[in-house]
Amino acid sequence: MNIIKLRLLCGDMRVAVYAFYGFALGLLLVGVRELLFGFEENRCSMTYMFEYPEYRRVPLPRRVARQYPSYGLYLYGEGAYAQETRGLKLTGAPVLFLPGNAGSYKQARSLGSVALRKAENLDRPIHMNVFTIDFNEELVALYGGSLRRQTQFLHESIKAILRLYKDCPDPPTGVVLVGHSMGGVVARALFTLARFNPRLVSLIITQASPHQAPVLSLDPYILEFYSTVRHRWATNAEDLRNITVLSVGGGYLDFQVRSGLTALSCPIDDLNKMSVVVTAVPRTWVSTDHISIVWCKELVLATVRAFFDLIEPETGQFIESPEKRISVLNYHFFRHPVMQPGEAQDAPVTFSAPPEAWKEVNTLRLFYTAPKEAQVKYFLFALSSRRKAYSHFHCRSNNMEMTSWLYGCTQMSGSMCVQAVDLSSETELLPAYKAMTVKISELLSVSHLIIDASNPSGAQFVVECELQREQSLTVSVQVPHTLSFGLTVSDISINSSGLLHTLLLQDFHQVYQAFRITIMSHCKTTKDRLPSVYRLRVPWFHEDSFAMASIPSVSEIYGMLHTSRPENTSSALLQLHTAPNCQYRVSIRTSFPKVLGQILRFCGPVLPVYSAVVLLLMIRAQLSSVKRSGHPVGMQEAMSKSLQLHKLELPVLLLLLLLRQSWFQDVWSSLGLPWVDTLPLNSVESISQDPKASLQEWPRLVSPLLCVLGAAIAFWGSTVLRVSVYFLSFLLAPLHRPSVSRDCGTLRLHTQILLIISLSVLGGVTCGALALMISTLLHFYRVLRLQMTERSLSHMLNLAPQKVSQNSENGFHGTDSHSNGKECNGSPLLSESVLQDVRDDLQLHFSLSTMLTLTMMFSTPSLIHWKHNLRYWVHLDPDPCWPHILPLLISSVLLINCNTNTLLRSKLMLNLMVHLLLPLCVGMLAFCPLHIYRVTYFMSAALTLFVCSCYF
């Protein structure tokens, strides 16, 4: 009866374990779904080539071609232009496109084709020559060893491009760079080269480039590269102030490089460094994924228009004035006012319209629809009697022609204005109309405001204007708490008597927050109205997003942030461009699935670290079981017992508290120890050296959640591996004789030594990751043999005793478990204890194989890079795995012969290992989230301890 109860209890525990990890997997899948598919479809228009694209290779000096055999420089062309440039006699303005991680040089065709069409439609004889670099589609976001080489080749390419213009009457002095993804980081790294002349590049536009930090830090080279670039642009900011850099992020559709990483770190007074998310770019207003940002027609048009506005008609080359560059880029990427860059704004304006064209507005609001007939029309708002009562004047029009339309009258003659100043420069382009707001207190010299509602072309449009009181149109709303799970709702009703309402979303300033905002509009009358525009405005970063809705309607928008609020800035705002005399109801509730998506967007790359921590804890639980009872528990049971979050989080919290003390910081620094890694949830920069930034409320609350999600990945990943081993053993069984020995698949000592030497030589001569993969597969073979042995023993023990005895007499035997003879046919009697020994070894080696597989996955990018360039060189240089994986190689080979008996012989080392694994887990949690490559070091240390427990 007790045995039955015990089995029922174990069954209930197993069900509870699977239910817990099933729930954790469900949370993970919900977050992944929101991250990948939780947003609208890509609304970018595709760019098309009107003629067949051609890529003409630009010859490089022999020295450069020999030094960089896998790279190339090309000139883009189509049709007649491609034929004209066959001899590489060029006269245009040079633009160089840099592909990113695994990117193709052919991605430049969108930029090149649109630039060609734009040049054909211009009256001025100016054009661009678009070049592109072939970086051999290297995985530089995962393997940082090529970044320095790419930067040096970029320098050589710029010099080669400028040599093509030596016979040009007005040769260019520099090249404009357009970098996609890691190509933008390489462009900025150009200025770290000792022999690079900064005058060769004056403008860089980057698209979805992670300037703040790498998305994944799988090797130390990529972090060293980022540190060098960051140090160059931070410490030498003065001599780089005239270099204009514009960084464009892709928005929420880009889950590969989140837009917060695309922000440029620069002094606030450096106007030459600009960052924007593509959803806030005028005439674009769409989010792009990581690839479509290159070919998105709306963004490509904005880029090409800016380039042509930056070309001097006289020379046909890009201007050298930083102020002009800033003005043009602000025009095309930020506000898009009616004033073209460089147009005079202070010159007085005179009017010659007849008296009947003028009409004074005596009410607080103007609603005017232009007729189909062409006419001249001006409306006047007198300010003298309204200055004290009203603070702002707001006006909008769906006449999207970018011409001046709002003036301030400085001299009146009767009911007409004789002279005025142009106030239209503050116009902002919105998805449905252009709008602007002026502050009345700043217009002391203006007696009337003038709205130009003329339609000389006879086009119909609507103009709506009103005088506003800022206090009555701005409302504060407390957003619900993140942990309210959507149960708490913040409601506000707006009886719209105005055109613009602003909701201050109090306490909405962190990236882990996510809200579902429902806006219901209802009007008493059904007359035609301009659509409503809802704008989520973020004061500290250009990441605004827009939504347009008809009236009446029910609209849902999601409020999330790409960057957290810096100090001394206000919370996010929701601006409602509404229809007058309508009612709006705004409901705000937390969206828990979006919160999970935001956590994965920012912290998803660190989940492998938490999975590795859980695997180490699982090994620790199994070794504790071996020490206590002589048998390891199963992987699933070990995970359920070892997931004790307080043992992980409390030591890290204690370390962070100590690091807040100056004396401890001094001791810590003097020992040369690394800073504790922080989860990127509080600041724009992902890597912070400030230990105080680590001790924040939410990162420490998110960490246990990440641990649970990482445990779910480890649990179900190991389950998949176990099922794979089970079925794969069936396929391999016909190739092997049946075995009943626990030592099948082990190696003799001299074979192990030969393997270790061979793998070490192979890793040093070719690629360390290749040697690690082979050693992992060798250990995996040991697991397969154990699985086949376990199945054979189970079948034999299920037979009748006579059948077992008969098989024994026919020579179907195993070896002694202590013989180390490495043969699969010895002579012990079959028993349940033999089967239990094999199952114990199988459980142990399953766990070890899972750890080795995860470690091998961390080194896979360098292996892929080595294979990709094998035709150019055999040795990977630099190799992030060599010589650091030597202990791992040795351990993986020696572990093949380990079993529970060898562990039990060394009680002292086993006891020591059980106690040391927990500090290793804490260290991994503290120092690996932003330095993922360090996981290999901790895994290597753990496996080395395991080997010591088996052999000493």
N, C-alpha and C positions, 0 to 999 in steps of 0.2 A: 504493500500500500504506500509506503514512504517513497519507493522508487517511482511509482505512478505519479504521485504528487510532485516529485522533483521534476519529472519529465514534463508535466503540465506547466509547472512554473517556468521551466526553461523555454517551453513553447510560447508562453505568454510574453516572456522577455524578448524572444526573437521577434514576435509580432510587434511589440512596442518599439524595438530598435528600427525595424523596417518602416514602421509608421512615422517615426521621428525623422529618419533620413528621407523618407518620401515627402514629408512636409517641407523639409529643407530644400529638396530638389524642386518642389513646386514653387517655392519662393524664388529660387534661382531662375527657373524658367519664366516666371512672370516678369522678373527684372530684365532678362535677356530679350523677351518679346517686346517689352516697352522700349528697350534700347535700340533694337533693330527695326521694329515695325510699328512703333507706337506713334508715328507722326505721319503727316500727309504724304502722298506720293510726290515724287520729284516733279516739280512743275517747270523745270528748266526747258527752254526750247533748244532743239538740237541745231548745231551749226553744220552746214553742208558745203562741200567743195563744188564749185561750178565747173571746174576742169580737173583733169587727173593730176594729183599731187606728185611732185618729184622732189627727191632729196639728193642734192649734189654734194658729194664728199669734198671737203676742203682739204687740200694737201697740207701736211704739217712737216716741219723740219724732221730730218731723219733721226736725229737724237730723240725728239719727242715721240715719234712713232715707235721707236725701239723701246723706249722707257714705258710707254702706255699702249701696249699692243691691243688691248681689249676695248679701248675707247676710240671715239671718232667724233669729228666735227662736220656738220652738214649745213647747207644752205637750202631753205625751203623755196619752192617755186611751183607755179602752175602755168600751163599753156604758153602764151607768147612771152610772158615774163621769164619763164624757165628757159626758153630758148635764148632770150636776150642776155641772160646771166650765165650762159654756158661757159664763157671764158673768164668768169669771176671778175669782170670789170664792173665795179659797183659804184653807185653814186648816192644811194639812199642813206637813211639813218639806221645804224645797226642796233638790233634787238636780239638778245641771246636768251633762248629758252633752256631751262635746266630741269630735266625730269627728276622725279623723286624716287622713293623706295620701289624697286622693281618696275620703274616707269620706263616707257619707250620714248625714244627721241622723236617718234612720229606723232606724239601728242601735241607737237607744235603746230599741227596743220590747222587747228581751229583759229588760233591767233594769226597765223600767216595768211590764211585764206580771207578772213574778214579784213585784215589790213590791206590786202590787194584790192578787194572790192571797194573799200573806202577810198583808196588812192585813185581809182578809176573814176569815181564820182566827184572828185574835187576839181575846182577850177585851177588851183595852184599846182605847179609841177613838183610836188613833194611826195615821197613814198618812203616805206621802210624796207630794210633787208632783214628778214627774220632768219636767224641761225638757230641751230639746235645741237645739243651734245648727246652722243650715245654713250651712256655710262654702263652699257652691257647689262642693263636691267638688274643691277646688283641690289641685294637686300640690305641696304645701308641702315635701315631703321632697326634691324635686328643684329647686324654685324657691323660694328663701328670701325673695324680695321681698315676699311676702304675710304673712309671719309677724308682723311688727309690726302690720299692719292687723288681723289676726285677734285679736291680744292686746288691742288697743284696743276692738274690738267686743265682746270678752268682758267687759271692764270695764263697758261701757254695758249689756250684757245683765244683768249681776248687779244693777246699780242698777235696771233695769226690773223684774226679778223681785221685788226687795224692796219696790218700790212697790205691787205687787199685794197685799201683806199689811198695808197701812196701817190697814185696819178690823178686823184680827184682834186678839182680846183679848191674845194673847201672840205678837206678831209676831217672826219670826226676825231675828237680828242678822247673819246671814251665810248663805252658801250652800256646800254640799258639792259639790266638783267631781270628776267621773269622766272622765278623759281617755284616749282610745285613741290609740296611736301618737303622732303629732306633736301631737295634742290634749293629751297629758300634758305635753309640753314647753311648749306655749302656756300651760297652767295655771300652771306655775312661773314663766313669763315675766311673768305678771301683776304680780308683786312688783317688777318693774323699772320700772313706770310711776311717774312722779313724783307724780301725784295719786291714786294708788290707796291706799286705806285697808286695811292688812293685816288688820284685824279682820273684814273682809267675807268672808274665807275662812280657815277654821281646819283643814280636812281636805281632802286631795287624794289620790285613788286613781288611779294610772296603770296602764294595761294595754299592755304591749309598747311602751313609750315609750323611744326612744333618748336617755337623759339624758346619757350620757357624751360623745357626739359624733354628728354626722350620719352616716348610712349612706353617703351620697354627697355630696361637697362640690363641686357643679357650679357654684356661684357664690359670690362672697365674702360675699353678704348672709347666707347661712345660717350661715357661720362667725362673722360679726360678732354675729349673734343669739345663738348659743351662748356666745360669749365674754362677752356682756353678762349673760346668765342665770347663767353660772358665777361671774362676778365678784360678782354681787349676793348669791348664796347662800353664797359663800365669805367675803367681806369683812364681810358684815353678818349673820354667823351668830347673834349674840346676840339680835337683835330678831326673828329668824325661828325661834328655838328652840321656841316654842309652836305653830308651824305643823306639823301632823302630815302627813307625806307617806309613802304606801305605794306602792312600785313593784313590779309583778308582771310577770315575764318569761314568755314563752310556752314556753321549752324548745327542744328540738332540732327540733321540727316547724316552728318559726318560722324560716325561712331568710331572711326579709326583714330582721328586726331580731333579731340574735343577743342572747341573754339577758345577755351580759356588758355590753352597752351600756345595759341597763336599770338597772344598779346606780347608786345615788345616791352622789355624792361628798359626804361630810359628816364632821365630827369623830366619832371613835369613841364619845365620851361623849354624843352627841346621840341620845337614844333615840327622839326623835320622827321620825327619818328611817329607814325600814325598806325593805329590798329582799328579794324572795323570787322564786324560780322556781316556776311553777304546779305542777310535779311534786312539790314539797315541801309544798304546801298540804294540810292534813288534809282528808279526805273528797273530795279532788279527785284527786291522784296521777296526773294524766294530762298529757301535753304537748298544746299547742294550736298551730295555725298562726296566722298573723298576723291573720286575720279571725275565726276561730272563738273566739278568746279573748273576744270580745264576747258571743257567744251560748252559750258552753259552760255547760250547765246547772249542773254541779258548781261552777264558779267563780262563776257568777251567784248561786247559793244562798248561798255563803259570803259574798259581798259584801252581799247583802240582809239576811242574818241579822246581820251586823256593824252595818249601818245601824240596824236596829230596836233592837239592844241599845244603840245610842248615842243613842236618843231618850228624853228625859225624859218619863215618863207625865204629870207634872203640867202641863207646858207644851206637850207635843207637838212640841218642837223639839230640835235636836241639842244635846248637852251641851257645855259650854265648858271642862271640865277636861281638860288634856292627859294627866294620869295615867290618867284613865278611858279616854280614847281609846286610849292605848298598851295598856292591859290588854285591852280588847275586841279590838283588832286582833291582838294576840299570841294570844289565845284562838282566833280563827277562822282565822288565816292561818299560824300557826307551830306551836304545840304541841297545842292543843285538849285541855287537861287536863279532869279531871272537875269541877273547881271552876268554877262560873260566875263571870264577872268581877264583882268586888265582894263575893263571899261571904267571910265570916270564916273564916280558916284556923287561927287560934291558939286558938280557944275549945276547952276540954277536952270530950271526948266520953265519955258514960257509957253503959253497956250494962245491959239488963234481961233478957237471954236466960237461960233456965234452964240448970243445970249440964250437962244432957245435950247441949246445943247446942255445947259447947266440946270441942275435941279438940286435944291437944298432938302435934306432929309431932316424932318423935325421930330421924328420918332426915334426910339432907341435901336431899332433894327431895320435893316434894308433887305428885302427879298425882291430880286429883279431877274426876269427872264428876257434875254435879248431876242428881238424878233428875227425873222429870216432875212428881212431887208437890211442892207448895209446902212449904218447910221453912226453918228458921233454922239456919245452920251457920257456926261460926267455927273457924279453925285457928290454933294458937299455935306460934311458933318461938322457943325460948329462946335468948337471945344471950349469957348470962353465960359459958358455957363455949366459945363459938365466936368470940369477938371477935379473939383472936390468930391463929386458924387461917384465918379467912375475912375478906375485905375488903368484899364486896358481897352484897346480896340482890336477886335478880331474880325478877320475877313477871309472868305474862301470863294473859290470859283472853279468850276470844272472846265474852264477855258485853259487848256494845258499849254497854250503857246507861251513860251518863256519870254514875255515882253513886260516892260514896266507897267504897273497897273495901280499903284498906291503912291500918293504924293502928299506932302505937307505944304499947305499954302502959306506963304510968307508975305504976300502982298495981294490984297483984294481991290477990285474995282467994281463997285456995285454988287451984283450977284455973281460976278465972274472972278476967277482967280487969274491974276496977271503973271505972277511968278511963284514958283514952288520948288521944293527940294524933293528928290526921288527917294522914297522910303522902301522901295521894292527889294532892296538887297537882302532883307531878312526873310524873303519868301522861302517856304519849305514845300517841297514836292511830296505829296502823299499819294497812295495808290489810286484814289478816286478824284482828287482835285489838288490844286495848290492852295496853300493857306499861309497866313502870317498873323502875328500878334505884335502890336507895338505898345509900349508903355507910355501913357499919356504924360506922366510927370517928366519925361525926357524930351518932350516936344514944347519947350517953353517959347520958342520963337515961331511956333506954328499956330495959326488962328483957326484953320479948317483942315480937315482931312478930305482928300479927293480920291474917289474911286473911278478909275477909267473903265467904263463898261462899253466902250465903242466896239463895233463889230464890222470893220471895213470889208471883210470877206463875205459877210452875210451868214456866218456860222452861228447857230444857236448855242447858247450857254447860259448858266445860272450863276448869279452872284449873290452871296449872302454875307451880311456884315452886321455887327452889333457892338454896342458899348457894354463893357463888363465890369463887375466888381469881383476882384480876385477872391476875396474872402467868401463870398457866397457860392462860388463855383469850385472851390477846393474843399474836399471832404476827406477826413482821416478814417480809415477802416482798419481795425485790428484783424490780422489774418489768423486763422485757426492754428493751433499747435500742430507740429509735424506728427506727433503721436496720437492725434485725435482720430486717425484712420478714417476720415471722411464723415464721422458722426456729428461733428460740430460744424455749423454753417454760419458764416458771416454774411448777413443780408443788408442791402441798402437800396432804398427806392429813390429815384431821381425824377421829379416832375420837371421835365426839361423846358425851361424858359430861355435857354441859351444854346449856343452852338458848340461850346467846348466845356467839358467838365473834367476835373482831375481828381482821381482817387489816390490818396497817399496810403500805400499799403504798409502799414506800420509793422515793423519787425520782419519784413520780407527782404532779406539781404544775404542769405546763405545758400550755397549751391545744393545742399541736401534737401531744401524745401521744394515742394512741387504742389501746385494748386490747380484744381479744375474750376474755371471761372465761367459761370453761365450768365449770359446777358439776354434778357427778354425785353423787346421793345414793342410798344403798342401806341397807336395814334387814334385820335377820335375821328379825324378826317382822313380820306383816302387819296388826297391829291398827290401828284408826283413830287417826290422829294429826292434830294441827293442822298446817296447811300451813307450809312454810318460807317465810320472808320474807328477801330479800336486799336490803340497803340500801347504796348507794354514798354515803358521807357525806363532805362537803367542809367542813372546819372553818372556812374563812375566808369562806364565802358560803353562803347558804341555797339551794343548788341540788341538794339530795339527790334521788336517784331510787330507786324501789322496784320490785322484781320478786317475784312470788309463784309458788311451785312446789309441786306435790303431791309425795308421797313414795311410792315411789322415782321419780326423774325425772332427765333431763339437761336442764339449762337453760343458755342462752347469754344473757349480758348484755354490753353494751358500756360500757367505762369511758372517759369523755371529760369534759372540763371546759369550763365557760363562762367562767371567769376563771382567770388564773394566780395562784399563791400569792404573797402578800406576804411580806415578810421576817419572820422570827421566828415562823413558824407551821409546823405539822406537815404531813406529806403527807396525801393522801386516804386514807380508810379504807373497808374493805368489811366491813360487819357482817352476820353470818349468824345469823339467828334459826332455830335448828335443832331437830330432834326428838332427844330423848335416845336413847342406845343405837343410833345410826345412824352410818354412815360417809359422809364427804363428801370428795370429791376436787376440788380447785380448780386449774384450768390457766389460765395467763395468757400470752397471746402478742400481739405487736403486730399490729394490723389495718392493713395498708398502705392499702387503699381508704379506711378511715375516717380515716387520717392525711391523705390527699389531700382528703377532705371537710372536715376541720377547717381545713386550710390555705385552702381556698376559702371557708369560712365566715368566716374572719377577714380574709383578704387578697384575696378575690375582687373586691371593689370597686376594687382598684388595678390590675387586669389591663389596663384600657384605657390606663393610663399606659405600661405595658410594651409594649403593642402600638404605641403612638405612637412610643416609642423605637426599636423595630425598624423601623418605616416610615422614620424619619429615617436610620437606618443604611443602609437599602436605597437610599434616594436618594443617600446618600454613595457607596455602592459603584458605582452607575450613573454618577455624575458622575466618579468616578475612572477608570472604564472609558472614558468619553468623552474625558477628558483624555489617557489613555494611547493609545487606539486610534482615537478618533473615533467609536466606536459604543457605546451603552449595552448592558449585559447585560440579560437578562430579569429580571423581578421575582423569580421563584423562585431563579434563580441568584444574584441580588444578595443575597437574604436569607440564602442558605447561606454566602456569602462574608463577609457583614458581621456575623454573629452571633458576635462575639468578646467573650465575657463578661468577660475579664480587663481589657479596655480600659474597661469600664463600672464594674465593681465596685472595682477597685484605687483609682481616684481618689476614689470615695466613701469607701472605708475610710481613705484618707489624710486626707481632710477631717475625718472623725470622730475620728481620732487627734489631729489638731491641735486640735479643739474640746474635747478633754479637758484641754488646757493652759489655765490661767487667763488667761495673757497673751494667748493667741490669742482666747479668748472675749471679752476686753475690746476687742480690735481689731475683732473681728467685730461686736460690739454697737454700737461707735462708728460703724461704717459703715452701720448700719441694715439689715443683711442678715438675711434670714429664717433660722430654725433649720432644720436638716436634718430632713426628715420621717422618722418611724420606722414600721416595720411593726408593727401592733398585735398582737404575740405575747407580750409579756412582762408588761405591766401591765394593770390594769383599764381605765385611761383610754387612749383611742386616740390622743389628741394630747398629746404630752409635750414640754415645753420643755427637758428635761434632755438634753443631748447625750450624756451617759454612758449613758443608757438606750438609745441607738441602737446602741452598740457592744456587742452581745450576740452570742453564738455562733449561735443559731438564726435570728434574722431575717436575718443576713448569709448563712446557708446557704440559707434559703428564697428569698432574692432571685434567685439564678440560676435556680432552678426556676420562679419566677414569670416570669422573662424568657423561658424556653423556652416556657411556656404562652402568654404574650403573643405570642411569635413564631408559635406554631401558629395563634392566632386571626387574626393579621395575614396569615399565609400562606394559610390556607384562605379567609379573608374576601376577600382579593384575588383568589383563584382563582374564587370565586363571582361576584365583580364582573366578572371578565374573561369568564366564560361568559355572564353576563347581557348584557354589551355585545355579545358575538358574536351571540346570538340576537335581541337587540333591534335590531341593525343590519339583520337580515333583514326585520323588520317595517317599518322606516323606509325601506328601500331603494327601494320603489316611489314614494315621495314625493319622491325626489331624482334628478337626472340622474347617470348614472355619471361618476365623476371619477377622474383619474389624477394629481392634483396634491397635493402634501403641504400646500399652503396652504388646502385646502378647510376651511371652518369657522372660518377666521380672520376678523378684523375690521379695518376701516380705522381709522386713528388717531383721526379725529373721532368715529367710532362708539364707540370705547373711552372717549374722554373723556366723551361724552354718557352712556354707561352708568355710568361711575364716579360722575358727578354725580347721576344719577337714583337709583342704588342708595344713595348716601349720604343723599340727601333722604328716600328711602323708609325707610331704617333709623332716621333721626332722628325722623321724624314718626310712624311706627308701631312697628316692632319690629326691632331689629338682626338677630335670627336670621332674619327673613323675607328681608332683603336678602342675608344670607349664603347662604341656601338658593337664592335665584335665581342668584347668581353661581356657586355650585357646579353648578347645573344647566346654566348656560351653558358652563362648562368641560366638563361631561359630554357636552354636544352636540358639542363639538370632538372628543372621544374617539370618539364614534359616527361622525362623518364620516371620521376617520382609519381606523376599522375598515372602513367601506364602501369607501374608496379602496384599502386594502390588498387587499381581496378582489377588487376590479375589476382591479387591476394583476396579481394572481396569475393570474386567469383569462385575461387577455389575453396574458400572456407564455407561457402554456401552449399557446396556439394556434400554428398553423403560421406561419412567417415571412410567407408570402403573405397570410394572413388579417390579420396585424398591420399589414402595409403597406397593405392595402385599407382597414382601419378608419382608419388615419392620414390617407389621402387623403380620406375622407368627413368629415373635420373632427372626429374624436374624439381630441382632444389634451388635454394638460395645460399648465400654465403653468410658467414658470421659477421655480425654488425661491427665487430671490432677488428676484423682481419685486415682491413685496408688493402685487400687483394685486388680490388677494383674489377673483379669478375662477377658476372650476374648468375652464376650457377654453382652454388656451394651445397652444403648439406645440413642445415638446421631443420628442425621440425617446425611445421607451420602451426601457428597459434594466433590467438587474438592479440597477444602482446606484440608479435612481429608486425601485424597490421597496424596496431596503434603506434608503433615506432615510425612506420612509414608515413602515417597520417600526421604525426607530430612534425616530422621533417618537412612534409609538404606544406603545412601551415606556415612554418618558419621561412621556407624558401619562397613561398608566395609573397610574403611581406617584403623580403629582401629584393625580389624581382621587381615588385612595384616601385620600391625606392630607386633602384637602378634605372628603371624605365623613365621615371620622372626626371632623374638627373640627366639621362641621355637626351631627353626632350629639350632641356635648357641649352644643350650644346648643338642642337640640330642646325640652327642658322649658319654657324661656321662651317658645318659639314656641307650644307647646300652651296654655300659660297665657294668652297674648295672644289666641289664637283663641277660647278658652273664654269670655273676658270681652269679646269684641269688641262685643257689644250694649250694654255699659255704657261703654266708652271705647275710643278708637282708639289712643291712645299708651300703650305699656307703661311703667309707672313703678313702681318703678325697673327699668331695663333692664340686666341684667348684661353684655350684649354691646356696649353702646354707651357711649363711642365707641371701645372697645378694638379692635373688629374693622375699623376703617377701613383700617389697613394690609393686613389680610387681604382686604378687598373689592377694594382697588386691585390687590393682587398677583394675585388669582384672575382678574381681568379681563385684566390685562396678560400673564399667563402663557398666555393662549389663543394668542397669536402666537409663542410661543417654540418653537424647534426646536434640533436639535443643531448646525446651522451657526451660529446666533446665539450659542450657548454657546462654540463654538470660536473665535469672533472675539475673545472677551474672556478670554484665557488668565489674566490676572492675577486678575480677579474669580473665575474658575472655580477657580483654585488656592486663593484665599483661602477660598472657600466650602467646599471639600473639607476644609480644615483647621479651619474653625469649626463644622462640623456635629457633630463628636465632642464638643467641650465643651458644645454645646447638649444633646446626648443625656445627658451626665453630669449637667448641671444639671437636666434634666427628671427623671432618676432620683432626684436628691437632694431636690428641692423640690416635686414634684408628687404623690407617693402619697397624701397627706392633703389636698392642695389641687388637686383634679383640674382646676379651672377654669384653673389656670396653664398647662395643656397648650396651650391656645389661644394664649397669649402666645409660647410657644416655637415653635409651628407658624407663627405669624405672622412671627416673626423669621427662621425658616428660609426661608419662601416669599419674604420681602422680599429676602434674600440671593440667592435664585434669580432674581428679577426683575432685580436689579442685574447678575448674571452674564449675563443675556440682552441687556440694553439698554445696558450701559456697558463 
